[in-house]
């Protein structure tokens, strides 16, 4: 996806600084949102349904470590055959 998003930003903005400002604004808007506790699991379910190759490291990805304490996370992994 990074290549696709990077290409889109390259085409949409005339300078790298404008692209960076836009990317930061999007991240700040996302961070300000009130997220449901189910959002991370639902996002992974959607990614799995779309066969997202980014899921290959989801058991060891440090960004997903906060999900490890959630019982739904273990159910998600088990249903998809990602358990040991």
C-alpha positions as CSV (number, residue, x, y, z in Angstrom):
1,X,0.0,0.0,0.0
2,X,2.8,2.4,0.7
3,X,3.7,2.6,-2.9
4,X,0.1,3.3,-3.9
5,X,-0.3,6.0,-1.2
6,X,3.1,7.4,-2.0
7,X,2.3,7.6,-5.7
8,X,-1.1,9.3,-4.9
9,X,0.6,11.9,-2.7
10,X,3.2,12.5,-5.4
11,X,0.5,13.2,-7.9
12,X,-1.7,15.3,-5.7
13,X,0.9,17.7,-4.1
14,X,3.3,20.0,-5.8
15,X,6.0,19.7,-3.1
16,X,7.1,17.1,-0.6
17,X,6.3,19.5,2.2
18,X,2.7,19.9,1.2
19,X,2.4,16.1,1.0
20,X,3.9,15.8,4.5
21,X,1.6,18.4,5.9
22,X,-1.4,16.6,4.5
23,X,-0.2,13.2,5.8
24,X,0.3,14.6,9.3
25,X,-3.1,16.2,9.2
26,X,-4.7,12.9,8.4
27,X,-2.8,11.2,11.2
28,X,-3.8,13.9,13.7
29,X,-7.4,13.6,12.6
30,X,-7.3,9.8,13.1
31,X,-5.7,10.1,16.5
32,X,-8.4,12.6,17.6
33,X,-11.2,10.1,16.7
34,X,-13.0,8.2,19.4
35,X,-12.3,4.6,18.5
36,X,-14.4,1.7,19.6
37,X,-12.5,-1.0,21.5
38,X,-13.5,-3.4,18.7
39,X,-11.9,-1.3,15.9
40,X,-8.5,-3.0,15.9
41,X,-10.1,-6.5,15.7
42,X,-12.6,-5.5,13.0
43,X,-9.8,-3.9,11.0
44,X,-7.8,-7.1,11.1
45,X,-10.9,-9.1,10.1
46,X,-11.4,-6.9,7.1
47,X,-7.8,-7.1,6.2
48,X,-8.0,-10.9,6.4
49,X,-11.1,-11.0,4.2
50,X,-9.2,-8.9,1.6
51,X,-6.1,-11.2,1.9
52,X,-3.9,-8.4,3.0
53,X,-0.3,-9.5,2.9
54,X,0.5,-7.2,5.8
55,X,-1.1,-9.7,8.1
56,X,1.8,-12.2,7.8
57,X,3.6,-10.8,10.8
58,X,0.6,-9.9,13.0
59,X,1.5,-12.3,15.8
60,X,4.9,-10.7,16.3
61,X,4.3,-7.1,15.1
62,X,5.1,-4.8,18.1
63,X,2.4,-2.3,17.0
64,X,-0.2,-5.0,17.7
65,X,1.2,-6.0,21.1
66,X,-1.7,-4.1,22.9
67,X,-4.1,-6.6,21.4
68,X,-2.4,-9.6,23.0
69,X,-4.3,-9.1,26.3
70,X,-7.7,-9.1,24.5
71,X,-9.4,-12.5,24.4
72,X,-11.0,-11.6,21.0
73,X,-7.5,-11.4,19.6
74,X,-6.7,-15.0,20.5
75,X,-10.1,-16.0,19.1
76,X,-9.3,-14.2,15.9
77,X,-5.9,-15.9,15.6
78,X,-7.3,-19.3,16.4
79,X,-10.2,-19.1,13.8
80,X,-7.6,-18.2,11.1
81,X,-5.1,-20.9,12.0
82,X,-2.4,-18.5,13.3
83,X,-2.0,-20.3,16.7
84,X,1.1,-22.3,17.7
